[in-house]
């Protein structure tokens, strides 16, 4: 059993992550209404999502350094306050550019919350408690998306989309009080110096790359967008070169030598996360744009998606213990791909029972994949590398989420063309097929894992001698 102090700290971190996950998901049901307020087409509002994620990805690496330098407690509490104040700023926006700026600030707050919160939990949990601690901080992240579609749909329908952001105000107050009262102020006695060059390279590379990719959904400045994307990728390559040679890199790359960490952050797990992240963007948009449902009706269907996400959680740990990470992540990854692709076969005439079943299965497979990859990521990481591993993983989470939303928007735009008419079912069908194909590739890559990958965490012992699959 986890100690009382470790459990309490994990639950407090989970409160902050609940607020963050609620905000990330709740905006999806309000995109058409926000587009109407700002006088833009609905695909353009995806910049409000990607701006938040870009800021998060760019500033996540600073979270680990700030935590070591000033202590996890004050940094975590400050991040929550910044996130809450920026949420209020989002609600006051009347133009799209204002929303983008407010979401950038909100993303910075969220960027500090993610790695610092995970560092706090990892430092307070032993290796034998890692699976339980991960489950505790994952549960609220699963509950938030369950209630977000209906809450967001109801608030948008009855009061206006601004209230999806104002909802964060009381949560900010509660989270800040709990952190100041109960979270220990852990810090490194001899923090490493700030890698200023690495900071500039990371912020520049991620900002240009993800922004350029997200803007590709708007073909009006294709040359400029491709140039931004190319420069961002080039700066990213320089950043990797720098981190491999710096004495005190902002982003430590040593955890990438661990096969399980590389699998969940660079290839298989990253592709799965990219595909899964595109789905909550596509589903409510399809339900409102192609099926002509109102935000509340769309939210009720998306609720079933995230309900599957939550309900299946109780059997995820037993599944991992029984079959091991490799089998679960590969087989369930195929199920993820099929459940995403199944949305391409639905339309407004499909029976509600069938729609609900597809939504539930898609949510359930999402939950299993996320829990499995999130746990396996740190299964073989040594304590001295957990901070850098947490920072890198959090950064890659944001990047894959941004890429998922941006890629989905690009496919929608490419399928729809330059027509001023609303998006059609065939536009969304193509987007779901492409997204499902990405998820399938991620599942296949999971087969590169050893059969006994992460067995110290799950206790799973493969049949036979546990021979490895060649990496």
C-alpha positions in Angstrom: 0.0 0.0 0.0 1.1 3.6 -0.6 2.0 5.7 2.4 -0.6 8.3 3.5 1.7 11.2 2.6 2.5 9.8 -0.9 -1.2 9.2 -1.6 -2.2 12.7 -0.5 0.5 14.4 -2.6 -0.6 12.3 -5.6 -4.2 13.3 -5.1 -3.3 17.0 -4.8 -1.4 16.9 -8.0 -4.4 15.1 -9.5 -6.6 18.1 -8.7 -4.4 20.4 -10.7 -4.3 17.9 -13.6 -8.1 17.6 -13.4 -8.4 21.4 -14.0 -5.9 21.2 -16.9 -7.5 18.1 -18.5 -11.0 19.7 -18.1 -9.8 22.9 -19.9 -8.1 21.0 -22.6 -11.2 18.9 -23.4 -14.0 21.3 -22.7 -13.0 23.7 -25.5 -13.7 21.1 -28.2 -17.5 21.3 -27.9 -17.4 25.1 -28.2 -15.3 25.6 -31.3 -18.2 26.5 -33.7 -19.6 29.1 -31.3 -16.2 30.6 -30.7 -15.7 30.8 -34.5 -19.0 32.7 -34.7 -18.0 35.2 -32.0 -14.6 35.8 -33.7 -16.0 35.9 -37.2 -13.8 33.2 -38.6 -14.3 29.7 -40.0 -14.4 26.8 -37.6 -11.1 25.2 -38.7 -9.3 28.4 -38.0 -10.1 28.2 -34.3 -7.8 25.2 -34.0 -5.1 27.8 -33.5 -6.7 28.4 -30.1 -5.9 24.8 -29.2 -2.5 24.7 -30.8 -1.4 28.0 -29.3 -2.0 26.5 -25.9 -0.1 23.4 -26.7 2.8 25.2 -28.4 3.4 27.3 -25.3 3.2 24.2 -23.2 5.6 22.3 -25.3 8.1 25.2 -25.5 8.1 26.0 -21.8 7.8 22.5 -20.2 11.6 22.0 -20.1 11.9 25.0 -17.8 9.6 23.3 -15.3 12.3 20.8 -14.2 15.0 23.5 -13.8 12.7 25.9 -11.9 11.6 23.1 -9.6 15.3 22.3 -8.8 16.2 26.0 -8.4 13.3 27.4 -6.4 11.5 24.3 -5.1 8.6 22.2 -6.5 6.0 23.7 -4.1 6.2 27.4 -5.0 6.7 26.6 -8.8 3.6 24.3 -8.8 1.5 26.8 -6.9 2.5 29.7 -9.2 1.8 27.6 -12.2 -1.8 26.9 -11.0 -2.4 30.7 -10.4 -1.0 31.7 -13.8 -3.2 29.0 -15.4 -6.3 30.3 -13.6 -5.8 34.0 -14.3 -5.1 33.2 -18.0 -8.4 31.3 -18.1 -10.2 34.4 -17.0 -8.4 36.3 -19.7 -9.6 33.8 -22.3 -13.2 34.4 -21.3 -12.8 38.2 -21.9 -11.6 37.7 -25.5 -13.6 39.2 -28.4 -11.1 38.5 -31.2 -9.2 35.4 -32.2 -5.8 37.0 -31.8 -6.7 37.9 -28.2 -7.6 34.3 -27.5 -4.3 33.1 -29.0 -2.4 35.4 -26.6 -4.4 34.3 -23.6 -4.0 30.7 -24.5 -0.3 31.1 -24.8 -0.1 32.4 -21.2 -2.5 29.6 -20.1 -0.2 27.1 -21.8 2.8 28.4 -19.9 1.0 27.8 -16.6 0.0 24.3 -17.8 3.6 23.7 -19.0 4.9 24.2 -15.5 2.1 22.2 -13.9 2.8 19.0 -15.9 6.4 18.1 -15.3 6.6 19.7 -11.8 3.5 17.8 -10.7 4.9 14.5 -12.0 8.3 15.2 -10.4 6.6 15.8 -7.1 4.7 12.4 -7.4 7.8 10.5 -8.6 10.0 11.8 -5.7 7.3 10.8 -3.2 6.7 7.3 -4.5 9.0 4.3 -4.4 9.4 2.0 -7.4 6.9 -0.5 -5.9 4.3 2.3 -5.6 4.9 3.7 -9.1 1.9 1.9 -10.7 -0.5 3.0 -7.9 0.8 6.6 -7.9 0.4 6.7 -11.7 -3.1 5.4 -11.4 -4.0 8.0 -8.8 -2.9 11.0 -10.9 -4.5 9.4 -14.0 -8.0 8.9 -12.6 -8.9 12.7 -12.4 -7.4 13.2 -15.8 -9.9 10.6 -17.0 -12.9 12.0 -15.1 -12.4 15.5 -16.4 -12.9 14.5 -20.1 -16.0 12.5 -19.1 -17.8 15.5 -17.6 -16.2 18.1 -20.0 -18.4 17.4 -23.1 -21.7 17.7 -21.3 -20.6 20.6 -19.0 -19.0 22.4 -21.9 -22.0 21.8 -24.1 -24.5 22.9 -21.5 -22.5 26.1 -20.6 -22.0 27.0 -24.2 -25.7 26.4 -25.1 -27.2 28.1 -22.0 -24.7 30.8 -21.1 -22.0 31.2 -23.7 -18.6 29.6 -24.4 -16.9 32.1 -22.1 -18.1 30.1 -19.1 -16.0 27.1 -20.1 -13.0 29.2 -19.0 -14.5 30.9 -16.0 -15.1 27.4 -14.6 -11.4 27.3 -13.8 -11.5 30.1 -11.3 -12.8 28.1 -8.3 -10.6 25.1 -9.2 -7.6 27.4 -9.2 -8.4 28.6 -5.7 -8.9 25.0 -4.4 -5.7 23.7 -6.0 -3.5 26.5 -4.8 -4.7 26.2 -1.2 -4.1 22.4 -1.2 -0.6 22.7 -2.7 0.4 25.4 -0.1 -1.0 23.4 2.8 0.2 19.8 2.0 2.8 19.5 -0.7 6.4 19.3 0.6 8.9 21.8 -0.8 11.5 19.6 -2.3 14.4 21.1 -4.2 17.9 20.1 -5.4 20.6 21.2 -3.0 22.9 22.0 -5.9 20.7 22.9 -8.9 22.4 22.9 -12.3 22.8 26.3 -14.1 20.1 27.3 -16.6 20.9 26.2 -20.2 20.1 29.6 -21.8 21.2 28.5 -25.3 19.1 25.3 -25.0 16.1 27.3 -23.8 16.2 29.7 -26.8 16.6 26.7 -29.2 13.7 24.7 -27.8 11.3 27.6 -27.7 12.2 28.7 -31.2 12.1 25.2 -32.7 8.8 24.1 -31.1 7.1 27.4 -31.7 8.0 27.6 -35.4 7.4 23.9 -36.1 4.0 23.5 -34.5 2.7 26.9 -35.5 3.8 26.4 -39.1 2.1 23.0 -39.1 -1.1 24.3 -37.6 -1.3 27.1 -40.1 -1.0 24.7 -43.0 -4.7 24.2 -42.5 -5.1 27.7 -43.9 -3.7 27.6 -47.4 -3.6 31.4 -47.9 0.1 31.6 -47.0 1.4 28.1 -47.9 4.9 29.3 -48.8 5.4 31.1 -45.5 4.0 28.2 -43.4 6.3 25.7 -45.1 9.2 28.0 -44.5 8.4 28.3 -40.8 8.1 24.5 -40.6 11.4 24.0 -42.3 13.2 26.5 -40.1 11.7 25.0 -37.0 12.8 21.5 -37.9 16.3 22.8 -38.6 16.5 24.6 -35.3 15.2 21.5 -33.6 18.1 19.5 -35.1 20.6 22.1 -33.8 18.9 21.8 -30.4 19.4 18.0 -30.3 23.1 18.6 -31.3 23.4 21.1 -28.4 21.8 18.9 -25.8 24.1 16.0 -26.6 27.1 18.2 -26.0 26.1 20.5 -23.3 27.4 19.9 -19.8 24.0 20.9 -18.3 21.4 20.5 -21.0 17.9 22.0 -20.5 16.5 18.7 -21.9 18.5 15.7 -20.8 18.6 13.0 -23.5 20.1 10.2 -21.4 16.7 8.6 -20.7 16.4 7.9 -24.4 19.0 5.2 -24.0 16.4 3.2 -22.1 14.4 1.2 -24.7 11.1 1.3 -22.9 11.3 5.1 -22.5 12.2 5.6 -26.2 9.4 3.3 -27.3 6.7 5.4 -25.4 8.1 8.8 -26.2 9.6 8.7 -29.7 8.0 6.1 -31.9 5.1 3.7 -31.0 3.7 5.6 -28.1 4.1 8.9 -29.7 2.2 7.9 -32.8 -0.6 6.4 -30.7 -0.8 9.6 -28.7 -0.9 11.7 -31.8 -3.8 9.8 -33.3 -5.7 9.6 -30.0 -5.3 13.4 -29.4 -6.8 14.2 -32.8 -10.0 12.2 -32.0 -11.6 14.6 -29.3 -11.0 17.4 -31.8 -12.6 15.6 -34.7 -15.6 14.0 -33.0 -17.5 17.1 -31.6 -16.6 19.1 -34.7 -18.2 16.4 -36.9 -21.2 16.1 -34.7 -21.9 19.8 -34.9 -20.7 20.7 -38.5 -21.8 17.6 -40.4 -24.5 16.1 -38.2 -25.9 19.5 -37.2 -26.2 18.7 -33.5 -26.1 21.5 -31.0 -23.2 21.7 -28.4 -25.2 19.9 -25.7 -26.3 17.1 -28.0 -22.8 16.7 -29.3 -21.5 16.8 -25.7 -23.7 13.9 -24.7 -22.3 11.7 -27.4 -18.7 12.7 -26.5 -19.6 11.9 -22.9 -20.0 8.2 -23.9 -16.5 8.3 -25.5 -14.9 9.5 -22.2 -17.2 7.3 -20.1 -15.5 4.3 -21.8 -12.2 6.0 -21.0 -13.1 6.0 -17.3 -15.0 2.7 -16.9 -12.3 0.6 -18.4 -9.7 2.0 -16.0 -10.5 -0.5 -13.3 -9.3 -3.5 -15.4 -6.3 -1.8 -17.0 -3.9 -2.7 -14.2 -5.0 -6.3 -14.1 -4.6 -6.5 -17.9 -1.0 -5.2 -17.7 -0.2 -7.6 -14.9 -1.7 -10.6 -16.7 -0.4 -10.0 -20.3 2.4 -7.5 -19.9 3.1 -4.1 -21.6 4.1 -5.4 -25.0 1.0 -7.5 -25.6 -1.4 -5.0 -24.2 0.0 -2.0 -26.0 0.3 -3.8 -29.4 -3.1 -5.5 -29.3 -5.0 -2.6 -27.8 -3.2 -0.3 -30.2 -4.8 -2.2 -33.1 -8.1 -1.8 -31.3 -7.4 2.0 -31.0 -6.8 2.2 -34.7 -10.0 0.3 -35.6 -12.2 2.3 -33.2 -10.9 5.6 -34.7 -11.4 4.4 -38.2 -14.9 3.2 -37.4 -16.1 6.8 -37.1 -15.6 7.1 -40.9 -18.4 4.6 -41.4 -21.0 6.6 -39.3 -23.3 9.4 -40.3 -26.3 11.2 -38.9 -28.6 8.3 -39.9 -26.7 5.8 -37.9 -28.6 4.4 -34.9 -27.7 6.0 -31.6 -26.8 2.6 -30.1 -24.2 2.0 -32.7 -22.8 5.5 -32.3 -22.6 5.0 -28.6 -20.9 1.6 -28.9 -18.2 3.0 -31.2 -17.7 6.0 -28.9 -17.4 3.7 -25.8 -14.9 1.4 -27.4 -12.8 4.3 -28.7 -12.7 5.8 -25.3 -11.9 2.5 -23.5 -9.0 1.6 -25.9 -7.7 5.2 -25.5 -7.7 4.7 -21.7 -5.8 1.4 -21.8 -3.2 2.8 -24.2 -2.6 6.0 -22.2 -2.3 4.2 -18.9 0.0 1.6 -20.3 2.4 4.0 -22.0 2.4 6.5 -19.2 3.4 3.8 -16.7 5.9 2.0 -19.0 7.6 5.3 -19.7 9.2 5.4 -16.2 9.3 1.7 -15.5 13.1 1.4 -16.1 14.2 5.0 -15.4 16.6 5.3 -12.5 15.7 7.8 -9.7 18.5 10.2 -10.7 17.0 10.5 -14.3 13.4 10.8 -13.3 13.3 14.6 -13.4 14.8 14.8 -16.9 12.7 11.9 -18.1 9.5 13.6 -16.8 10.4 16.9 -18.5 11.1 15.1 -21.9 8.0 13.0 -21.6 5.7 16.0 -20.8 7.2 17.9 -23.7 6.6 15.0 -26.1 3.0 14.7 -24.8 2.4 18.3 -25.8 4.1 18.0 -29.1 2.1 14.9 -30.1 -1.1 16.5 -29.0 -0.4 19.6 -31.1 0.6 17.5 -34.1 -2.5 15.4 -33.8 -4.9 18.4 -33.8 -2.9 20.2 -36.5 -2.7 17.2 -38.8 -6.4 16.5 -38.4 -7.1 20.2 -39.4 -4.8 19.9 -42.4 -6.6 16.7 -43.6 -10.0 18.3 -43.1 -8.9 21.4 -45.1 -7.4 19.3 -47.9 -10.5 17.2 -48.1 -12.9 20.1 -48.1 -10.9 22.4 -50.5 -11.7 26.0 -50.9 -15.4 25.7 -50.8 -17.2 28.1 -48.4 -19.8 25.4 -47.6 -19.8 23.7 -44.2 -17.6 20.7 -43.7 -19.2 17.4 -44.9 -19.3 13.9 -43.6 -16.9 12.7 -46.3 -14.3 15.3 -45.1 -14.4 13.9 -41.6 -14.4 10.3 -42.9 -11.0 10.9 -44.6 -9.6 12.5 -41.5 -10.7 9.5 -39.3 -9.2 7.0 -41.8 -5.8 8.8 -41.8 -5.8 9.2 -38.1 -6.6 5.5 -37.7 -3.7 4.6 -40.0 -1.3 6.5 -37.8 -2.6 4.7 -34.7 -2.1 1.4 -36.5 1.5 2.2 -37.3 2.1 3.0 -33.6 0.7 -0.3 -32.6 3.0 -2.2 -35.0 6.0 -0.4 -33.6 5.1 -1.5 -30.1 6.0 -5.0 -31.1 9.6 -3.9 -30.9 9.4 -4.0 -27.1 10.8 -6.9 -25.2 8.3 -9.5 -24.0 9.4 -8.8 -20.4 9.3 -5.0 -20.8 8.4 -3.2 -17.5 7.9 -6.5 -15.6 9.3 -5.0 -12.4 6.4 -2.6 -12.3 3.6 -5.1 -13.4 5.0 -8.3 -12.0 4.2 -10.0 -15.3 6.4 -12.9 -16.3 6.2 -14.0 -20.0 5.9 -17.7 -20.7 9.2 -19.4 -21.4 12.5 -17.7 -20.7 11.3 -14.2 -21.5 13.4 -14.0 -24.6 13.5 -10.6 -26.2 12.3 -9.4 -29.5 15.1 -7.7 -31.3 15.0 -3.9 -31.1 
